[in-house]
């Protein structure tokens, strides 16, 4: 299994509070991604990173920010959590090399905003 | 823009029966195609991938998929389903742009004893 961990695995927080989720990889992969998974919506890309300090928005980026100061860590921050951000969040990594675009996923973080 | 459609939200098959999960994609060039499986409470795991070459690809756990360019399809098959195959299956099309993939909404497989 690819070395990807996510922390915390479960989080309950109140509306309006900031939340940071962490993704850590030991594979030295170039690309990292944050997705959210909701019933009926599959996986939706929030933000992704194509290198240290290089990030870009996905399809559902409003209300989220990310940072990547080291190859191995990719942080997702909810500046002011809302109930609509209750979801399961997955981090994924990809080597991005030719013929190596498959993604490897972390175990997920279940976030509940009350 | 790339997109993926999985027409079946939920499929039920009997243990030992054959399985085919459908996937249709839209992509402007030769696509990178993937199937992933997700067991309850887990992350997604790669089952198989197609980049080029032989259009019939073999994956883990006895799964295979066939790329049909004329039909824009990449259907997943297994000749004999086991109870442990019950899970959610996602088809995805990948791009060379930062390795981003677009995922279908998933098909939930239930296996009857």
Interface residues (C-beta under 8 A of the other chain):
Chain A: X4 X31 X33 X40 X41 X42 X43 X45 X48 X50 X56 X58 X90 X92 X94 X95 X96 X99 X101 X102 X103 X104 X105 X106 X107 X108
Chain B: X32 X34 X36 X41 X42 X43 X44 X45 X46 X49 X51 X90 X92 X94 X95 X96 X98 X99 X100 X101 X103 X104 X105 X106
